[in-house]
Amino acid sequence: MQDSFYSCPSLNPCPDKPNCVSTLDEPNSRKMPAIKYSRPLEDTKAILVDLLESIPGCEVVVAKEGYVKAVFTSRIFRFKDDVEFLFDDREKILNFKSSSRLGYYDFGVNRNRMENITKQLEIRFEEPK
């Protein structure tokens, strides 16, 4: 994992294409609910990074306080998708954005990925500390 030039983490809105999902997007087909958590920020971030590093084709490229960025590479065509997580520790919610770098339509890949990550995080958040 490497730190990069991302100095002020925020999540930009999804582009006007169906190959992106976000918790912070305007209510539309790209909007997804944020992930709730109750553990301390550092514990929650460690759980997230551990989960991401266990997913084939995923590389965590930034993990700093309150922000995590990962790149997912598809197996066959080597397409890259950017997934960003932004912690709101005051509200205890994890916002995210998952977006394809190329193309227009992603056949639901980003939504499916984030639904699966959300389910896995919810399971891990319930495990004893």
The 8 nearest C-alpha neighbors of each residue, nearest first, counted from 0:
[[1, 60, 59, 61, 2, 58, 62, 69],
 [2, 0, 60, 61, 3, 59, 62, 58],
 [3, 1, 61, 60, 0, 62, 4, 63],
 [2, 4, 5, 1, 61, 60, 6, 62],
 [3, 5, 6, 2, 7, 61, 1, 8],
 [6, 4, 3, 7, 8, 2, 61, 9],
 [5, 7, 4, 8, 3, 9, 63, 2],
 [8, 6, 5, 9, 4, 66, 10, 65],
 [9, 7, 6, 5, 66, 10, 85, 65],
 [10, 8, 11, 7, 85, 66, 83, 84],
 [9, 11, 12, 96, 8, 83, 85, 95],
 [10, 12, 9, 13, 96, 23, 14, 24],
 [13, 11, 24, 14, 10, 23, 21, 96],
 [12, 14, 19, 15, 11, 24, 20, 21],
 [15, 13, 16, 12, 19, 17, 18, 11],
 [14, 16, 13, 17, 19, 18, 12, 103],
 [15, 17, 14, 18, 103, 19, 104, 13],
 [16, 18, 104, 19, 103, 29, 15, 105],
 [19, 17, 105, 104, 16, 99, 103, 98],
 [18, 20, 98, 97, 17, 13, 109, 29],
 [21, 19, 29, 97, 96, 30, 110, 109],
 [22, 20, 96, 30, 23, 24, 95, 31],
 [21, 23, 31, 33, 32, 30, 94, 95],
 [22, 24, 21, 25, 94, 30, 12, 95],
 [25, 23, 30, 21, 22, 12, 26, 13],
 [24, 26, 27, 30, 23, 29, 12, 22],
 [27, 25, 30, 24, 28, 29, 31, 23],
 [28, 26, 29, 30, 25, 24, 31, 20],
 [27, 29, 30, 26, 17, 20, 31, 25],
 [30, 28, 20, 27, 21, 19, 31, 24],
 [31, 29, 21, 24, 22, 27, 26, 28],
 [30, 32, 22, 21, 33, 29, 20, 23],
 [33, 31, 22, 34, 30, 94, 21, 23],
 [32, 34, 94, 22, 93, 92, 35, 31],
 [33, 35, 93, 92, 32, 117, 94, 36],
 [36, 34, 92, 91, 93, 33, 37, 121],
 [35, 37, 91, 92, 38, 34, 124, 43],
 [36, 38, 91, 39, 35, 124, 43, 92],
 [39, 37, 43, 36, 42, 40, 124, 41],
 [38, 40, 42, 41, 43, 37, 88, 36],
 [39, 41, 43, 42, 44, 38, 88, 65],
 [40, 42, 44, 43, 39, 45, 64, 38],
 [43, 41, 45, 39, 44, 40, 46, 38],
 [44, 42, 40, 46, 45, 41, 38, 39],
 [43, 45, 47, 41, 46, 42, 40, 48],
 [46, 44, 42, 48, 47, 43, 49, 41],
 [47, 45, 43, 49, 44, 48, 50, 42],
 [48, 46, 44, 50, 45, 49, 51, 43],
 [47, 49, 51, 45, 50, 46, 52, 44],
 [50, 48, 46, 52, 47, 51, 45, 53],
 [51, 49, 47, 53, 48, 52, 46, 54],
 [50, 52, 48, 53, 54, 49, 47, 57],
 [51, 53, 49, 50, 54, 48, 57, 58],
 [52, 54, 50, 51, 49, 55, 57, 48],
 [55, 53, 51, 52, 57, 56, 50, 58],
 [56, 54, 57, 53, 52, 71, 58, 51],
 [55, 57, 72, 71, 54, 73, 58, 74],
 [58, 56, 71, 55, 54, 70, 52, 51],
 [57, 59, 70, 69, 60, 71, 52, 56],
 [58, 60, 69, 0, 61, 68, 70, 57],
 [59, 61, 0, 1, 69, 68, 58, 2],
 [62, 60, 68, 2, 67, 59, 1, 63],
 [63, 61, 67, 66, 68, 60, 64, 2],
 [64, 62, 66, 65, 61, 67, 2, 44],
 [63, 65, 66, 62, 41, 67, 40, 44],
 [64, 66, 86, 85, 63, 67, 87, 40],
 [67, 65, 85, 63, 84, 64, 62, 86],
 [68, 66, 62, 84, 61, 83, 63, 85],
 [69, 67, 83, 61, 60, 82, 59, 84],
 [68, 70, 59, 82, 60, 58, 81, 83],
 [71, 69, 81, 58, 57, 80, 82, 79],
 [70, 72, 57, 80, 56, 79, 81, 58],
 [73, 71, 79, 56, 77, 78, 74, 57],
 [72, 74, 77, 78, 75, 76, 56, 79],
 [75, 73, 77, 76, 72, 56, 78, 55],
 [74, 76, 77, 73, 78, 72, 56, 79],
 [75, 77, 78, 73, 74, 72, 79, 101],
 [78, 76, 73, 72, 74, 75, 79, 71],
 [79, 77, 73, 72, 76, 80, 101, 100],
 [80, 78, 72, 71, 100, 77, 70, 99],
 [81, 79, 99, 71, 98, 100, 70, 82],
 [80, 82, 70, 98, 97, 69, 99, 71],
 [83, 81, 97, 69, 96, 68, 70, 98],
 [84, 82, 68, 96, 95, 67, 69, 97],
 [85, 83, 95, 67, 66, 94, 68, 86],
 [84, 86, 66, 94, 65, 93, 95, 87],
 [87, 85, 93, 65, 88, 94, 92, 66],
 [88, 86, 92, 89, 90, 91, 93, 85],
 [87, 89, 91, 90, 86, 40, 92, 65],
 [88, 90, 87, 91, 92, 86, 40, 37],
 [89, 91, 88, 92, 87, 35, 86, 93],
 [92, 90, 88, 36, 89, 87, 35, 37],
 [93, 91, 35, 87, 34, 90, 36, 33],
 [92, 94, 86, 34, 33, 85, 87, 35],
 [95, 93, 33, 85, 22, 84, 86, 92],
 [96, 94, 84, 83, 21, 22, 85, 93],
 [95, 97, 21, 83, 82, 20, 98, 22],
 [98, 96, 82, 20, 19, 109, 81, 21],
 [99, 97, 19, 81, 80, 18, 100, 96],
 [98, 100, 80, 101, 18, 81, 19, 79],
 [99, 101, 80, 79, 98, 81, 102, 78],
 [102, 100, 99, 103, 78, 79, 80, 18],
 [103, 101, 104, 100, 99, 105, 18, 16],
 [102, 104, 16, 18, 17, 105, 101, 99],
 [105, 103, 18, 17, 106, 102, 16, 107],
 [104, 106, 18, 107, 108, 103, 109, 17],
 [107, 105, 108, 104, 18, 109, 17, 110],
 [108, 106, 110, 105, 109, 111, 18, 104],
 [107, 109, 111, 110, 105, 106, 112, 18],
 [110, 108, 112, 111, 107, 97, 113, 19],
 [109, 111, 113, 107, 112, 108, 114, 20],
 [112, 110, 114, 108, 113, 109, 107, 115],
 [113, 111, 109, 115, 110, 114, 108, 116],
 [112, 114, 116, 110, 115, 111, 117, 109],
 [115, 113, 111, 117, 112, 116, 110, 118],
 [116, 114, 118, 112, 113, 117, 111, 119],
 [117, 115, 113, 119, 118, 114, 120, 112],
 [116, 118, 114, 120, 115, 119, 113, 121],
 [119, 117, 115, 121, 116, 120, 114, 122],
 [120, 118, 116, 122, 121, 117, 115, 123],
 [121, 119, 123, 117, 122, 118, 124, 116],
 [120, 122, 124, 118, 119, 123, 117, 125],
 [123, 121, 119, 120, 125, 124, 118, 126],
 [124, 122, 120, 126, 125, 121, 119, 46],
 [123, 125, 121, 122, 126, 120, 36, 38],
 [126, 124, 123, 122, 121, 127, 128, 120],
 [125, 127, 123, 124, 128, 122, 121, 120],
 [128, 126, 125, 124, 123, 122, 38, 42],
 [127, 126, 125, 124, 38, 42, 123, 43]]
